[in-house]
């Protein structure tokens, strides 16, 4: 480590950032000097392309650690720092307990181990976890004024009662689940934003919404309201949690999760609450959320009236009589559309054998290329497009509307349906309620199968 660069990194949620830089001297000594007290949290000492160890920084002007490159944690001597003495003692205890369980686990997996021995080992192994939990609990109870206690407490799971008085197994499982969910964040002090300077808070939030909350937009939105209500005790935690949830559900590939993005955007990413963001960004999020709101699962699809391939008939989406209507937006000059439309046509043809289904196929250009593609690929849909005159002649577009053939929402369907890429495929039920979106041919069949199972 001599004469090399060493970095001090800090956590912020799930990310790590460079906080300070220093040089190891010829004796392997490195000193980080700060003009201001760093924010309390867990920090990483990093050098040579790898993390060496983590340490606690919290309101201690001088921290002095000494270790050996052969075993940074095992050989760690804390010369100055109450926080780190407790932290590294715990890490050493944890390592020893984990090592003590290795022979037991190996024996449990060994072929020659009897069932009696396996049963005994199965009883012994949880004792390791209990010992580790008890160790942290002791640190918490005897050092409540230190950050390491806040950190350890946040790591602990809340205890779930067994509900032994309940005899019905299904009800018992439900009660245990509800208790676990409702008390999941009991050990987080939401008034202490230092916890976000460790990976613990982010990991708990991510696990909660991935593995604990029932994966439907309504259930997720309900729990988001509860969590963000708690985080208002700390501006920093509210900021981080709001931004994480917004970006996480914006990027989600799971159908229907745009409802969560819209919920967070409309209710929390506001001028009153999003103090960290400028007005332009807030308006951008609000506008996107407003656009998405009428396009969510469970909403009635916005009606469209556009011109068919003959150029004589205006077809209306809401007038289609079918148990299911596929609404697809595409263009003949879109490479992905050229591949997907024939697949969609084939999928719908196979579904028609047993299901009443029609397709309302929308394109932006009522031109020769569009008609040629439809004919060549035998796309037997209700094919409609915006008349070319609507683009070139504003008076003509206005006349189409005055004559009752169409409306502004139809002519501007890209904006109406927030079409920023194609193809976009929706599935509507008999009443034109959106039951599927962001589909492809295979997903379409899966969603219809699921909907048919509800009948």
KATA-V101606 format. One line per field, one symbol per residue. ss: DSSP state (A for helix, B for strand, O for the rest). phi: phi as a letter, one per 40 degrees, with the letter a starting at -180 (. if undefined). burial: b if it has 16 or more other C-alpha atoms within 10 Angstrom, else e. A space follows every 50 residues. Layout:
# KATA-V101606
ss->???
phi->???
burial->???
This chain:
# KATA-V101606
ss->OOOOBBBBBBBBOOBBBBBBBBBOOOOOOOOOOOOOOOOOBBBBBBBOOB BBBBBBBOOOOOOBBBOBOOBOOOOOBBBBOAAAAAAAAAAAAAAAAAAA AAAAAAAAAOOOOOAAAAAAAAAAAAAAAAAAAAAAAAAAAAOOOOAAAA AAAAAOOOOOOOOOOOOOAAAAAAAAAAAAAAOOOOOOOOOOAAAAAOOA AAAAAAAAAAAAOOOOAAAAAAAAAAAAAAAOOOAAAAAAAAAAAAAAAA OOOOOOOAAAAAAAAAAOOOOOOOOOOOAAAAAAAAAAAAAAAOOOOOOB OOOOBBBBOOOOOBBBAAAOOOOBBBBBBOOOOOAAAAAAAAAAAAAAAA AOOOOOBBBBBBBOOOOAAAAAAAAAOOOOOBBBBOOAAAAAOAAAAAAA AAOOOOOAAAAOAAAAOOOOOOOBBBBBOOOOBBBBOOOOAAAAAAAAAA AAAAO
phi->.cfbcbbbbbcagcbbbcbababcccbgcbbcbbcbccccicbbcbagga ccabacbafbcbbbbbabccadccccbccaiccccccccccccccccccc ccdcccccccccccccccccccccdccccccccccccccccbbccbcdcc cccccccccbccfcccccccccccccccccccbdbdcccccbcccccbcc cdcccccdccbbcccbdcccccccdccccccccbdccccccccccccccc ccccdgccccdcccccbbcbccbcccbcccccccccccccccdcbcdgcc cccbbbccccgbbccbdcccbacbbcbbbaacccdccdccccccccccdc cdcbbcabbbbbbcbcbcdccccdcccfccbccbacddccccbccccccd cccgcaaccccbcdcdbfcbabcbbbbbcdcgccbaafcbdccdcccccc ccccc
burial->beeeebbbbbbbbeeeeeeebebbeeeeebeeeeeeeeebbbbbbbbeee eeebbbbbeeeebeeeeeeeeebbebbbeebbbbbbbbbbeebbeebeee beebeeebeeeeeeeeebeebeeeeeeeeeeebeebbebbeebeebbbbb bbbbbbebeeeeeeeeeeeeebeebeeeebbeebbebbbbebbbbbbbbb bbebbeebbeebbeeebeebbebbeebbebbeeebbbbbbbbbbbbeebb eeeebbbbbbbbbbbbebbbeeebeeeeeeebeebbebbebbbbbbbeeb bbbbbbbbbeeeebbbbbebebebbbbbbbbbeeeebbebbbebbbbbee eeeeeebbbbbbbbbbeeebbebbeeeebebbbbbbbeeeeeeeeebeeb eeeeebbeebbebeebbeeeebbbbbbbbeebbbbbbbbbbeebbebbee eeeee
